[in-house]
Every structure is written in C-alpha cells, then in structure tokens.
Amino acid sequence: MSLRVREIKGNKYLYFTYYENGEKKEVYCGLASDVKSKKKALETELEYLKKQKNVLSEKIQEVELKLSKIS
C-alpha cells in the first residue's frame, strides 16, 4: 500500500495504491497539489488500514480458538 504521484501530460495526480487478492488496485484522489486530494488519500488509507485491522483480528481469533482446542 502506498500513496503515489503519477505525472500525466505535465500534471501530477495522487493515487492510493494497494493489493487485494493479489490484484493491484488504485484509487484516484485528485491533483497532487490539492489539499483535498491529500485528505482524500489519507482517508482512503485509513479506511483500508481499518479493514485490514478487522481481517487480522478475525484471523487472530481463529488461531486462538484452534490453539485452545489443542491444549
């Protein structure tokens, strides 16, 4: 996951890039120089991180349950 600036025809654009199920995804956030674009990029990153946190929490619970059944 990363924030990425791409230059297209002399203009710089901001993207939030991440991988999902092995596939690269990009979210367009706007002109790199625009504060609103930076805010959108950070909000998108935060949303992504929260989703990943939930996925990890569920996996941790699964492993802990499996471990408790072994003990």
CHARMM-style PDB file with segment names, atoms N, HN, CA, C and O in Angstrom:
ATOM      1  N   MET     1       0.850  -1.157   0.000  1.00  0.00      PROA
ATOM      2  CA  MET     1       0.000   0.000   0.000  1.00  0.00      PROA
ATOM      3  C   MET     1       0.898   1.223   0.000  1.00  0.00      PROA
ATOM      4  O   MET     1       1.932   1.256   0.668  1.00  0.00      PROA
ATOM      5  N   SER     2       0.487   2.223  -0.759  1.00  0.00      PROA
ATOM      6  HN  SER     2      -0.353   2.196  -1.302  1.00  0.00      PROA
ATOM      7  CA  SER     2       1.275   3.450  -0.800  1.00  0.00      PROA
ATOM      8  C   SER     2       0.486   4.585  -1.429  1.00  0.00      PROA
ATOM      9  O   SER     2      -0.496   4.373  -2.141  1.00  0.00      PROA
ATOM     10  N   LEU     3       0.942   5.786  -1.144  1.00  0.00      PROA
ATOM     11  HN  LEU     3       1.739   5.958  -0.565  1.00  0.00      PROA
ATOM     12  CA  LEU     3       0.435   6.954  -1.836  1.00  0.00      PROA
ATOM     13  C   LEU     3       1.405   7.197  -2.986  1.00  0.00      PROA
ATOM     14  O   LEU     3       2.622   7.177  -2.805  1.00  0.00      PROA
ATOM     15  N   ARG     4       0.855   7.425  -4.152  1.00  0.00      PROA
ATOM     16  HN  ARG     4      -0.134   7.442  -4.299  1.00  0.00      PROA
ATOM     17  CA  ARG     4       1.684   7.503  -5.343  1.00  0.00      PROA
ATOM     18  C   ARG     4       1.305   8.725  -6.175  1.00  0.00      PROA
ATOM     19  O   ARG     4       0.125   9.043  -6.326  1.00  0.00      PROA
ATOM     20  N   VAL     5       2.315   9.404  -6.711  1.00  0.00      PROA
ATOM     21  HN  VAL     5       3.273   9.146  -6.588  1.00  0.00      PROA
ATOM     22  CA  VAL     5       2.078  10.525  -7.602  1.00  0.00      PROA
ATOM     23  C   VAL     5       2.429  10.072  -9.020  1.00  0.00      PROA
ATOM     24  O   VAL     5       3.511   9.541  -9.270  1.00  0.00      PROA
ATOM     25  N   ARG     6       1.493  10.294  -9.937  1.00  0.00      PROA
ATOM     26  HN  ARG     6       0.614  10.726  -9.734  1.00  0.00      PROA
ATOM     27  CA  ARG     6       1.727   9.957 -11.333  1.00  0.00      PROA
ATOM     28  C   ARG     6       1.650  11.240 -12.150  1.00  0.00      PROA
ATOM     29  O   ARG     6       0.757  12.065 -11.957  1.00  0.00      PROA
ATOM     30  N   GLU     7       2.600  11.392 -13.063  1.00  0.00      PROA
ATOM     31  HN  GLU     7       3.325  10.722 -13.220  1.00  0.00      PROA
ATOM     32  CA  GLU     7       2.586  12.561 -13.937  1.00  0.00      PROA
ATOM     33  C   GLU     7       1.988  12.156 -15.281  1.00  0.00      PROA
ATOM     34  O   GLU     7       2.463  11.229 -15.936  1.00  0.00      PROA
ATOM     35  N   ILE     8       0.943  12.866 -15.673  1.00  0.00      PROA
ATOM     36  HN  ILE     8       0.557  13.619 -15.141  1.00  0.00      PROA
ATOM     37  CA  ILE     8       0.265  12.598 -16.930  1.00  0.00      PROA
ATOM     38  C   ILE     8       0.100  13.930 -17.663  1.00  0.00      PROA
ATOM     39  O   ILE     8      -0.554  14.849 -17.170  1.00  0.00      PROA
ATOM     40  N   LYS     9       0.698  14.014 -18.830  1.00  0.00      PROA
ATOM     41  HN  LYS     9       1.229  13.267 -19.230  1.00  0.00      PROA
ATOM     42  CA  LYS     9       0.636  15.231 -19.655  1.00  0.00      PROA
ATOM     43  C   LYS     9       0.999  16.483 -18.862  1.00  0.00      PROA
ATOM     44  O   LYS     9       0.352  17.523 -18.987  1.00  0.00      PROA
ATOM     45  N   GLY    10       2.042  16.365 -18.048  1.00  0.00      PROA
ATOM     46  HN  GLY    10       2.567  15.520 -17.946  1.00  0.00      PROA
ATOM     47  CA  GLY    10       2.543  17.511 -17.296  1.00  0.00      PROA
ATOM     48  C   GLY    10       1.831  17.800 -15.986  1.00  0.00      PROA
ATOM     49  O   GLY    10       2.272  18.655 -15.218  1.00  0.00      PROA
ATOM     50  N   ASN    11       0.745  17.103 -15.722  1.00  0.00      PROA
ATOM     51  HN  ASN    11       0.387  16.408 -16.345  1.00  0.00      PROA
ATOM     52  CA  ASN    11       0.019  17.287 -14.459  1.00  0.00      PROA
ATOM     53  C   ASN    11       0.321  16.125 -13.518  1.00  0.00      PROA
ATOM     54  O   ASN    11       0.466  14.982 -13.952  1.00  0.00      PROA
ATOM     55  N   LYS    12       0.412  16.430 -12.225  1.00  0.00      PROA
ATOM     56  HN  LYS    12       0.294  17.358 -11.873  1.00  0.00      PROA
ATOM     57  CA  LYS    12       0.697  15.389 -11.228  1.00  0.00      PROA
ATOM     58  C   LYS    12      -0.590  15.050 -10.481  1.00  0.00      PROA
ATOM     59  O   LYS    12      -1.302  15.926  -9.991  1.00  0.00      PROA
ATOM     60  N   TYR    13      -0.863  13.737 -10.414  1.00  0.00      PROA
ATOM     61  HN  TYR    13      -0.284  13.025 -10.812  1.00  0.00      PROA
ATOM     62  CA  TYR    13      -2.082  13.237  -9.777  1.00  0.00      PROA
ATOM     63  C   TYR    13      -1.720  12.280  -8.651  1.00  0.00      PROA
ATOM     64  O   TYR    13      -0.725  11.559  -8.723  1.00  0.00      PROA
ATOM     65  N   LEU    14      -2.538  12.289  -7.620  1.00  0.00      PROA
ATOM     66  HN  LEU    14      -3.347  12.875  -7.562  1.00  0.00      PROA
ATOM     67  CA  LEU    14      -2.299  11.475  -6.436  1.00  0.00      PROA
ATOM     68  C   LEU    14      -3.217  10.258  -6.441  1.00  0.00      PROA
ATOM     69  O   LEU    14      -4.416  10.365  -6.701  1.00  0.00      PROA
ATOM     70  N   TYR    15      -2.630   9.099  -6.148  1.00  0.00      PROA
ATOM     71  HN  TYR    15      -1.656   9.012  -5.937  1.00  0.00      PROA
ATOM     72  CA  TYR    15      -3.363   7.833  -6.092  1.00  0.00      PROA
ATOM     73  C   TYR    15      -3.018   7.099  -4.801  1.00  0.00      PROA
ATOM     74  O   TYR    15      -1.894   7.185  -4.306  1.00  0.00      PROA
ATOM     75  N   PHE    16      -3.989   6.384  -4.268  1.00  0.00      PROA
ATOM     76  HN  PHE    16      -4.902   6.314  -4.671  1.00  0.00      PROA
ATOM     77  CA  PHE    16      -3.723   5.440  -3.181  1.00  0.00      PROA
ATOM     78  C   PHE    16      -3.702   4.066  -3.835  1.00  0.00      PROA
ATOM     79  O   PHE    16      -4.682   3.654  -4.456  1.00  0.00      PROA
ATOM     80  N   THR    17      -2.587   3.358  -3.696  1.00  0.00      PROA
ATOM     81  HN  THR    17      -1.791   3.692  -3.192  1.00  0.00      PROA
ATOM     82  CA  THR    17      -2.387   2.065  -4.349  1.00  0.00      PROA
ATOM     83  C   THR    17      -2.281   0.966  -3.296  1.00  0.00      PROA
ATOM     84  O   THR    17      -1.600   1.130  -2.284  1.00  0.00      PROA
ATOM     85  N   TYR    18      -2.958  -0.152  -3.542  1.00  0.00      PROA
ATOM     86  HN  TYR    18      -3.512  -0.285  -4.364  1.00  0.00      PROA
ATOM     87  CA  TYR    18      -2.896  -1.284  -2.625  1.00  0.00      PROA
ATOM     88  C   TYR    18      -3.176  -2.576  -3.400  1.00  0.00      PROA
ATOM     89  O   TYR    18      -3.573  -2.538  -4.565  1.00  0.00      PROA
ATOM     90  N   TYR    19      -2.966  -3.706  -2.744  1.00  0.00      PROA
ATOM     91  HN  TYR    19      -2.644  -3.736  -1.798  1.00  0.00      PROA
ATOM     92  CA  TYR    19      -3.239  -5.003  -3.359  1.00  0.00      PROA
ATOM     93  C   TYR    19      -4.366  -5.688  -2.619  1.00  0.00      PROA
ATOM     94  O   TYR    19      -4.442  -5.644  -1.391  1.00  0.00      PROA
ATOM     95  N   GLU    20      -5.245  -6.325  -3.383  1.00  0.00      PROA
ATOM     96  HN  GLU    20      -5.184  -6.361  -4.380  1.00  0.00      PROA
ATOM     97  CA  GLU    20      -6.360  -7.071  -2.813  1.00  0.00      PROA
ATOM     98  C   GLU    20      -6.481  -8.375  -3.592  1.00  0.00      PROA
ATOM     99  O   GLU    20      -6.668  -8.371  -4.808  1.00  0.00      PROA
ATOM    100  N   ASN    21      -6.371  -9.486  -2.876  1.00  0.00      PROA
ATOM    101  HN  ASN    21      -6.218  -9.490  -1.888  1.00  0.00      PROA
ATOM    102  CA  ASN    21      -6.411 -10.803  -3.512  1.00  0.00      PROA
ATOM    103  C   ASN    21      -5.382 -10.913  -4.628  1.00  0.00      PROA
ATOM    104  O   ASN    21      -5.656 -11.494  -5.677  1.00  0.00      PROA
ATOM    105  N   GLY    22      -4.197 -10.353  -4.399  1.00  0.00      PROA
ATOM    106  HN  GLY    22      -3.974  -9.881  -3.546  1.00  0.00      PROA
ATOM    107  CA  GLY    22      -3.114 -10.417  -5.364  1.00  0.00      PROA
ATOM    108  C   GLY    22      -3.259  -9.475  -6.546  1.00  0.00      PROA
ATOM    109  O   GLY    22      -2.426  -9.484  -7.452  1.00  0.00      PROA
ATOM    110  N   GLU    23      -4.300  -8.670  -6.547  1.00  0.00      PROA
ATOM    111  HN  GLU    23      -4.977  -8.663  -5.810  1.00  0.00      PROA
ATOM    112  CA  GLU    23      -4.553  -7.757  -7.659  1.00  0.00      PROA
ATOM    113  C   GLU    23      -4.291  -6.315  -7.225  1.00  0.00      PROA
ATOM    114  O   GLU    23      -4.727  -5.886  -6.157  1.00  0.00      PROA
ATOM    115  N   LYS    24      -3.572  -5.579  -8.070  1.00  0.00      PROA
ATOM    116  HN  LYS    24      -3.217  -5.928  -8.938  1.00  0.00      PROA
ATOM    117  CA  LYS    24      -3.263  -4.182  -7.766  1.00  0.00      PROA
ATOM    118  C   LYS    24      -4.500  -3.323  -7.976  1.00  0.00      PROA
ATOM    119  O   LYS    24      -5.175  -3.416  -9.001  1.00  0.00      PROA
ATOM    120  N   LYS    25      -4.784  -2.481  -6.980  1.00  0.00      PROA
ATOM    121  HN  LYS    25      -4.236  -2.406  -6.148  1.00  0.00      PROA
ATOM    122  CA  LYS    25      -5.918  -1.563  -7.041  1.00  0.00      PROA
ATOM    123  C   LYS    25      -5.394  -0.148  -6.850  1.00  0.00      PROA
ATOM    124  O   LYS    25      -4.447   0.071  -6.095  1.00  0.00      PROA
ATOM    125  N   GLU    26      -6.006   0.807  -7.531  1.00  0.00      PROA
ATOM    126  HN  GLU    26      -6.776   0.629  -8.144  1.00  0.00      PROA
ATOM    127  CA  GLU    26      -5.644   2.205  -7.357  1.00  0.00      PROA
ATOM    128  C   GLU    26      -6.903   3.036  -7.185  1.00  0.00      PROA
ATOM    129  O   GLU    26      -7.898   2.852  -7.887  1.00  0.00      PROA
ATOM    130  N   VAL    27      -6.833   3.957  -6.230  1.00  0.00      PROA
ATOM    131  HN  VAL    27      -6.025   4.107  -5.660  1.00  0.00      PROA
ATOM    132  CA  VAL    27      -7.934   4.890  -6.013  1.00  0.00      PROA
ATOM    133  C   VAL    27      -7.426   6.279  -6.389  1.00  0.00      PROA
ATOM    134  O   VAL    27      -6.464   6.777  -5.804  1.00  0.00      PROA
ATOM    135  N   TYR    28      -8.075   6.894  -7.365  1.00  0.00      PROA
ATOM    136  HN  TYR    28      -8.856   6.489  -7.841  1.00  0.00      PROA
ATOM    137  CA  TYR    28      -7.713   8.240  -7.790  1.00  0.00      PROA
ATOM    138  C   TYR    28      -8.174   9.233  -6.725  1.00  0.00      PROA
ATOM    139  O   TYR    28      -9.320   9.194  -6.276  1.00  0.00      PROA
ATOM    140  N   CYS    29      -7.260  10.124  -6.328  1.00  0.00      PROA
ATOM    141  HN  CYS    29      -6.329  10.155  -6.692  1.00  0.00      PROA
ATOM    142  CA  CYS    29      -7.587  11.089  -5.280  1.00  0.00      PROA
ATOM    143  C   CYS    29      -7.631  12.532  -5.772  1.00  0.00      PROA
ATOM    144  O   CYS    29      -8.209  13.387  -5.102  1.00  0.00      PROA
ATOM    145  N   GLY    30      -7.040  12.818  -6.915  1.00  0.00      PROA
ATOM    146  HN  GLY    30      -6.571  12.123  -7.460  1.00  0.00      PROA
ATOM    147  CA  GLY    30      -7.083  14.167  -7.473  1.00  0.00      PROA
ATOM    148  C   GLY    30      -5.704  14.722  -7.746  1.00  0.00      PROA
ATOM    149  O   GLY    30      -4.710  13.997  -7.710  1.00  0.00      PROA
ATOM    150  N   LEU    31      -5.649  16.022  -8.023  1.00  0.00      PROA
ATOM    151  HN  LEU    31      -6.456  16.612  -8.052  1.00  0.00      PROA
ATOM    152  CA  LEU    31      -4.374  16.686  -8.284  1.00  0.00      PROA
ATOM    153  C   LEU    31      -3.476  16.595  -7.053  1.00  0.00      PROA
ATOM    154  O   LEU    31      -3.928  16.821  -5.931  1.00  0.00      PROA
ATOM    155  N   ALA    32      -2.223  16.268  -7.265  1.00  0.00      PROA
ATOM    156  HN  ALA    32      -1.856  16.084  -8.177  1.00  0.00      PROA
ATOM    157  CA  ALA    32      -1.283  16.092  -6.156  1.00  0.00      PROA
ATOM    158  C   ALA    32      -1.086  17.369  -5.353  1.00  0.00      PROA
ATOM    159  O   ALA    32      -0.776  17.309  -4.163  1.00  0.00      PROA
ATOM    160  N   SER    33      -1.260  18.519  -5.986  1.00  0.00      PROA
ATOM    161  HN  SER    33      -1.512  18.567  -6.953  1.00  0.00      PROA
ATOM    162  CA  SER    33      -1.041  19.800  -5.304  1.00  0.00      PROA
ATOM    163  C   SER    33      -2.256  20.264  -4.494  1.00  0.00      PROA
ATOM    164  O   SER    33      -2.172  21.243  -3.752  1.00  0.00      PROA
ATOM    165  N   ASP    34      -3.370  19.571  -4.633  1.00  0.00      PROA
ATOM    166  HN  ASP    34      -3.439  18.775  -5.235  1.00  0.00      PROA
ATOM    167  CA  ASP    34      -4.616  19.978  -3.972  1.00  0.00      PROA
ATOM    168  C   ASP    34      -4.722  19.360  -2.580  1.00  0.00      PROA
ATOM    169  O   ASP    34      -4.578  18.147  -2.424  1.00  0.00      PROA
ATOM    170  N   VAL    35      -4.971  20.186  -1.579  1.00  0.00      PROA
ATOM    171  HN  VAL    35      -5.088  21.171  -1.706  1.00  0.00      PROA
ATOM    172  CA  VAL    35      -5.103  19.716  -0.197  1.00  0.00      PROA
ATOM    173  C   VAL    35      -6.256  18.713  -0.073  1.00  0.00      PROA
ATOM    174  O   VAL    35      -6.159  17.758   0.697  1.00  0.00      PROA
ATOM    175  N   LYS    36      -7.338  18.919  -0.818  1.00  0.00      PROA
ATOM    176  HN  LYS    36      -7.417  19.695  -1.443  1.00  0.00      PROA
ATOM    177  CA  LYS    36      -8.476  17.999  -0.768  1.00  0.00      PROA
ATOM    178  C   LYS    36      -8.082  16.612  -1.258  1.00  0.00      PROA
ATOM    179  O   LYS    36      -8.588  15.609  -0.755  1.00  0.00      PROA
ATOM    180  N   SER    37      -7.183  16.550  -2.234  1.00  0.00      PROA
ATOM    181  HN  SER    37      -6.772  17.365  -2.643  1.00  0.00      PROA
ATOM    182  CA  SER    37      -6.702  15.271  -2.748  1.00  0.00      PROA
ATOM    183  C   SER    37      -5.892  14.535  -1.687  1.00  0.00      PROA
ATOM    184  O   SER    37      -6.034  13.325  -1.509  1.00  0.00      PROA
ATOM    185  N   LYS    38      -5.052  15.272  -0.993  1.00  0.00      PROA
ATOM    186  HN  LYS    38      -4.937  16.255  -1.137  1.00  0.00      PROA
ATOM    187  CA  LYS    38      -4.237  14.672   0.067  1.00  0.00      PROA
ATOM    188  C   LYS    38      -5.126  14.154   1.190  1.00  0.00      PROA
ATOM    189  O   LYS    38      -4.881  13.083   1.745  1.00  0.00      PROA
ATOM    190  N   LYS    39      -6.159  14.922   1.517  1.00  0.00      PROA
ATOM    191  HN  LYS    39      -6.359  15.792   1.066  1.00  0.00      PROA
ATOM    192  CA  LYS    39      -7.099  14.490   2.552  1.00  0.00      PROA
ATOM    193  C   LYS    39      -7.823  13.218   2.114  1.00  0.00      PROA
ATOM    194  O   LYS    39      -7.960  12.278   2.897  1.00  0.00      PROA
ATOM    195  N   LYS    40      -8.284  13.190   0.864  1.00  0.00      PROA
ATOM    196  HN  LYS    40      -8.172  13.954   0.228  1.00  0.00      PROA
ATOM    197  CA  LYS    40      -8.969  12.002   0.352  1.00  0.00      PROA
ATOM    198  C   LYS    40      -8.041  10.790   0.376  1.00  0.00      PROA
ATOM    199  O   LYS    40      -8.468   9.690   0.730  1.00  0.00      PROA
ATOM    200  N   ALA    41      -6.778  10.981   0.004  1.00  0.00      PROA
ATOM    201  HN  ALA    41      -6.432  11.874  -0.284  1.00  0.00      PROA
ATOM    202  CA  ALA    41      -5.811   9.887   0.007  1.00  0.00      PROA
ATOM    203  C   ALA    41      -5.622   9.336   1.419  1.00  0.00      PROA
ATOM    204  O   ALA    41      -5.594   8.122   1.617  1.00  0.00      PROA
ATOM    205  N   LEU    42      -5.493  10.227   2.392  1.00  0.00      PROA
ATOM    206  HN  LEU    42      -5.515  11.214   2.231  1.00  0.00      PROA
ATOM    207  CA  LEU    42      -5.310   9.789   3.780  1.00  0.00      PROA
ATOM    208  C   LEU    42      -6.563   9.113   4.328  1.00  0.00      PROA
ATOM    209  O   LEU    42      -6.463   8.135   5.069  1.00  0.00      PROA
ATOM    210  N   GLU    43      -7.730   9.619   3.975  1.00  0.00      PROA
ATOM    211  HN  GLU    43      -7.811  10.413   3.373  1.00  0.00      PROA
ATOM    212  CA  GLU    43      -8.980   8.977   4.412  1.00  0.00      PROA
ATOM    213  C   GLU    43      -9.115   7.583   3.791  1.00  0.00      PROA
ATOM    214  O   GLU    43      -9.571   6.646   4.447  1.00  0.00      PROA
ATOM    215  N   THR    44      -8.722   7.457   2.541  1.00  0.00      PROA
ATOM    216  HN  THR    44      -8.352   8.218   2.008  1.00  0.00      PROA
ATOM    217  CA  THR    44      -8.772   6.159   1.867  1.00  0.00      PROA
ATOM    218  C   THR    44      -7.790   5.180   2.512  1.00  0.00      PROA
ATOM    219  O   THR    44      -8.110   4.007   2.704  1.00  0.00      PROA
ATOM    220  N   GLU    45      -6.596   5.669   2.843  1.00  0.00      PROA
ATOM    221  HN  GLU    45      -6.336   6.622   2.687  1.00  0.00      PROA
ATOM    222  CA  GLU    45      -5.605   4.825   3.511  1.00  0.00      PROA
ATOM    223  C   GLU    45      -6.113   4.380   4.879  1.00  0.00      PROA
ATOM    224  O   GLU    45      -5.954   3.217   5.251  1.00  0.00      PROA
ATOM    225  N   LEU    46      -6.719   5.291   5.626  1.00  0.00      PROA
ATOM    226  HN  LEU    46      -6.849   6.235   5.325  1.00  0.00      PROA
ATOM    227  CA  LEU    46      -7.247   4.958   6.945  1.00  0.00      PROA
ATOM    228  C   LEU    46      -8.337   3.893   6.843  1.00  0.00      PROA
ATOM    229  O   LEU    46      -8.361   2.947   7.630  1.00  0.00      PROA
ATOM    230  N   GLU    47      -9.225   4.046   5.886  1.00  0.00      PROA
ATOM    231  HN  GLU    47      -9.205   4.814   5.246  1.00  0.00      PROA
ATOM    232  CA  GLU    47     -10.292   3.065   5.664  1.00  0.00      PROA
ATOM    233  C   GLU    47      -9.697   1.694   5.344  1.00  0.00      PROA
ATOM    234  O   GLU    47     -10.155   0.677   5.865  1.00  0.00      PROA
ATOM    235  N   TYR    48      -8.686   1.670   4.494  1.00  0.00      PROA
ATOM    236  HN  TYR    48      -8.314   2.496   4.071  1.00  0.00      PROA
ATOM    237  CA  TYR    48      -8.008   0.425   4.131  1.00  0.00      PROA
ATOM    238  C   TYR    48      -7.367  -0.218   5.365  1.00  0.00      PROA
ATOM    239  O   TYR    48      -7.508  -1.421   5.585  1.00  0.00      PROA
ATOM    240  N   LEU    49      -6.670   0.579   6.161  1.00  0.00      PROA
ATOM    241  HN  LEU    49      -6.556   1.557   5.982  1.00  0.00      PROA
ATOM    242  CA  LEU    49      -6.000   0.050   7.359  1.00  0.00      PROA
ATOM    243  C   LEU    49      -6.993  -0.499   8.372  1.00  0.00      PROA
ATOM    244  O   LEU    49      -6.734  -1.528   8.996  1.00  0.00      PROA
ATOM    245  N   LYS    50      -8.122   0.173   8.541  1.00  0.00      PROA
ATOM    246  HN  LYS    50      -8.332   1.009   8.034  1.00  0.00      PROA
ATOM    247  CA  LYS    50      -9.145  -0.316   9.470  1.00  0.00      PROA
ATOM    248  C   LYS    50      -9.708  -1.656   8.992  1.00  0.00      PROA
ATOM    249  O   LYS    50      -9.954  -2.553   9.798  1.00  0.00      PROA
ATOM    250  N   LYS    51      -9.908  -1.786   7.691  1.00  0.00      PROA
ATOM    251  HN  LYS    51      -9.708  -1.057   7.036  1.00  0.00      PROA
ATOM    252  CA  LYS    51     -10.391  -3.045   7.138  1.00  0.00      PROA
ATOM    253  C   LYS    51      -9.369  -4.156   7.397  1.00  0.00      PROA
ATOM    254  O   LYS    51      -9.735  -5.265   7.787  1.00  0.00      PROA
ATOM    255  N   GLN    52      -8.094  -3.852   7.178  1.00  0.00      PROA
ATOM    256  HN  GLN    52      -7.797  -2.952   6.861  1.00  0.00      PROA
ATOM    257  CA  GLN    52      -7.039  -4.838   7.416  1.00  0.00      PROA
ATOM    258  C   GLN    52      -6.961  -5.210   8.893  1.00  0.00      PROA
ATOM    259  O   GLN    52      -6.705  -6.365   9.233  1.00  0.00      PROA
ATOM    260  N   LYS    53      -7.180  -4.240   9.763  1.00  0.00      PROA
ATOM    261  HN  LYS    53      -7.389  -3.302   9.487  1.00  0.00      PROA
ATOM    262  CA  LYS    53      -7.171  -4.491  11.207  1.00  0.00      PROA
ATOM    263  C   LYS    53      -8.271  -5.490  11.571  1.00  0.00      PROA
ATOM    264  O   LYS    53      -8.051  -6.409  12.360  1.00  0.00      PROA
ATOM    265  N   ASN    54      -9.455  -5.301  10.987  1.00  0.00      PROA
ATOM    266  HN  ASN    54      -9.634  -4.555  10.346  1.00  0.00      PROA
ATOM    267  CA  ASN    54     -10.572  -6.228  11.249  1.00  0.00      PROA
ATOM    268  C   ASN    54     -10.264  -7.627  10.740  1.00  0.00      PROA
ATOM    269  O   ASN    54     -10.556  -8.613  11.417  1.00  0.00      PROA
ATOM    270  N   VAL    55      -9.682  -7.720   9.564  1.00  0.00      PROA
ATOM    271  HN  VAL    55      -9.444  -6.919   9.014  1.00  0.00      PROA
ATOM    272  CA  VAL    55      -9.321  -9.025   8.997  1.00  0.00      PROA
ATOM    273  C   VAL    55      -8.309  -9.720   9.904  1.00  0.00      PROA
ATOM    274  O   VAL    55      -8.440 -10.910  10.191  1.00  0.00      PROA
ATOM    275  N   LEU    56      -7.308  -8.980  10.351  1.00  0.00      PROA
ATOM    276  HN  LEU    56      -7.202  -8.013  10.118  1.00  0.00      PROA
ATOM    277  CA  LEU    56      -6.286  -9.566  11.234  1.00  0.00      PROA
ATOM    278  C   LEU    56      -6.888  -9.992  12.576  1.00  0.00      PROA
ATOM    279  O   LEU    56      -6.531 -11.046  13.104  1.00  0.00      PROA
ATOM    280  N   SER    57      -7.784  -9.195  13.123  1.00  0.00      PROA
ATOM    281  HN  SER    57      -8.074  -8.340  12.694  1.00  0.00      PROA
ATOM    282  CA  SER    57      -8.423  -9.548  14.397  1.00  0.00      PROA
ATOM    283  C   SER    57      -9.200 -10.857  14.272  1.00  0.00      PROA
ATOM    284  O   SER    57      -9.153 -11.701  15.166  1.00  0.00      PROA
ATOM    285  N   GLU    58      -9.915 -11.020  13.158  1.00  0.00      PROA
ATOM    286  HN  GLU    58      -9.953 -10.334  12.431  1.00  0.00      PROA
ATOM    287  CA  GLU    58     -10.665 -12.265  12.929  1.00  0.00      PROA
ATOM    288  C   GLU    58      -9.728 -13.455  12.805  1.00  0.00      PROA
ATOM    289  O   GLU    58     -10.020 -14.523  13.342  1.00  0.00      PROA
ATOM    290  N   LYS    59      -8.617 -13.295  12.114  1.00  0.00      PROA
ATOM    291  HN  LYS    59      -8.380 -12.427  11.678  1.00  0.00      PROA
ATOM    292  CA  LYS    59      -7.658 -14.384  11.957  1.00  0.00      PROA
ATOM    293  C   LYS    59      -7.012 -14.737  13.288  1.00  0.00      PROA
ATOM    294  O   LYS    59      -6.784 -15.911  13.582  1.00  0.00      PROA
ATOM    295  N   ILE    60      -6.718 -13.721  14.090  1.00  0.00      PROA
ATOM    296  HN  ILE    60      -6.903 -12.768  13.851  1.00  0.00      PROA
ATOM    297  CA  ILE    60      -6.137 -13.967  15.422  1.00  0.00      PROA
ATOM    298  C   ILE    60      -7.109 -14.780  16.265  1.00  0.00      PROA
ATOM    299  O   ILE    60      -6.698 -15.723  16.943  1.00  0.00      PROA
ATOM    300  N   GLN    61      -8.385 -14.431  16.232  1.00  0.00      PROA
ATOM    301  HN  GLN    61      -8.719 -13.665  15.682  1.00  0.00      PROA
ATOM    302  CA  GLN    61      -9.389 -15.174  16.987  1.00  0.00      PROA
ATOM    303  C   GLN    61      -9.482 -16.625  16.512  1.00  0.00      PROA
ATOM    304  O   GLN    61      -9.611 -17.535  17.331  1.00  0.00      PROA
ATOM    305  N   GLU    62      -9.420 -16.846  15.208  1.00  0.00      PROA
ATOM    306  HN  GLU    62      -9.315 -16.107  14.543  1.00  0.00      PROA
ATOM    307  CA  GLU    62      -9.464 -18.207  14.663  1.00  0.00      PROA
ATOM    308  C   GLU    62      -8.293 -19.033  15.174  1.00  0.00      PROA
ATOM    309  O   GLU    62      -8.474 -20.172  15.603  1.00  0.00      PROA
ATOM    310  N   VAL    63      -7.099 -18.463  15.130  1.00  0.00      PROA
ATOM    311  HN  VAL    63      -6.953 -17.538  14.781  1.00  0.00      PROA
ATOM    312  CA  VAL    63      -5.907 -19.195  15.571  1.00  0.00      PROA
ATOM    313  C   VAL    63      -5.970 -19.449  17.065  1.00  0.00      PROA
ATOM    314  O   VAL    63      -5.625 -20.541  17.515  1.00  0.00      PROA
ATOM    315  N   GLU    64      -6.402 -18.468  17.846  1.00  0.00      PROA
ATOM    316  HN  GLU    64      -6.682 -17.581  17.481  1.00  0.00      PROA
ATOM    317  CA  GLU    64      -6.518 -18.667  19.296  1.00  0.00      PROA
ATOM    318  C   GLU    64      -7.526 -19.768  19.612  1.00  0.00      PROA
ATOM    319  O   GLU    64      -7.305 -20.565  20.523  1.00  0.00      PROA
ATOM    320  N   LEU    65      -8.621 -19.819  18.876  1.00  0.00      PROA
ATOM    321  HN  LEU    65      -8.801 -19.171  18.136  1.00  0.00      PROA
ATOM    322  CA  LEU    65      -9.619 -20.879  19.085  1.00  0.00      PROA
ATOM    323  C   LEU    65      -9.016 -22.246  18.772  1.00  0.00      PROA
ATOM    324  O   LEU    65      -9.203 -23.198  19.529  1.00  0.00      PROA
ATOM    325  N   LYS    66      -8.303 -22.340  17.669  1.00  0.00      PROA
ATOM    326  HN  LYS    66      -8.152 -21.567  17.054  1.00  0.00      PROA
ATOM    327  CA  LYS    66      -7.656 -23.607  17.300  1.00  0.00      PROA
ATOM    328  C   LYS    66      -6.666 -24.039  18.362  1.00  0.00      PROA
ATOM    329  O   LYS    66      -6.602 -25.214  18.721  1.00  0.00      PROA
ATOM    330  N   LEU    67      -5.883 -23.072  18.871  1.00  0.00      PROA
ATOM    331  HN  LEU    67      -5.936 -22.117  18.579  1.00  0.00      PROA
ATOM    332  CA  LEU    67      -4.910 -23.378  19.922  1.00  0.00      PROA
ATOM    333  C   LEU    67      -5.586 -23.856  21.200  1.00  0.00      PROA
ATOM    334  O   LEU    67      -5.090 -24.765  21.866  1.00  0.00      PROA
ATOM    335  N   SER    68      -6.714 -23.248  21.541  1.00  0.00      PROA
ATOM    336  HN  SER    68      -7.117 -22.510  21.000  1.00  0.00      PROA
ATOM    337  CA  SER    68      -7.398 -23.637  22.771  1.00  0.00      PROA
ATOM    338  C   SER    68      -7.974 -25.052  22.672  1.00  0.00      PROA
ATOM    339  O   SER    68      -8.118 -25.736  23.685  1.00  0.00      PROA
ATOM    340  N   LYS    69      -8.298 -25.484  21.465  1.00  0.00      PROA
ATOM    341  HN  LYS    69      -8.181 -24.928  20.642  1.00  0.00      PROA
ATOM    342  CA  LYS    69      -8.823 -26.835  21.269  1.00  0.00      PROA
ATOM    343  C   LYS    69      -7.711 -27.879  21.346  1.00  0.00      PROA
ATOM    344  O   LYS    69      -7.971 -29.042  21.655  1.00  0.00      PROA
ATOM    345  N   ILE    70      -6.494 -27.476  21.070  1.00  0.00      PROA
ATOM    346  HN  ILE    70      -6.283 -26.532  20.818  1.00  0.00      PROA
ATOM    347  CA  ILE    70      -5.350 -28.390  21.129  1.00  0.00      PROA
ATOM    348  C   ILE    70      -4.908 -28.589  22.568  1.00  0.00      PROA
ATOM    349  O   ILE    70      -4.510 -29.692  22.943  1.00  0.00      PROA
ATOM    350  N   SER    71      -4.968 -27.557  23.371  1.00  0.00      PROA
ATOM    351  HN  SER    71      -5.291 -26.661  23.067  1.00  0.00      PROA
ATOM    352  CA  SER    71      -4.454 -27.619  24.754  1.00  0.00      PROA
ATOM    353  C   SER    71      -5.269 -28.531  25.632  1.00  0.00      PROA
ATOM    354  OT1 SER    71      -4.962 -28.686  26.814  1.00  0.00      PROA
TER     355      SER     71
END
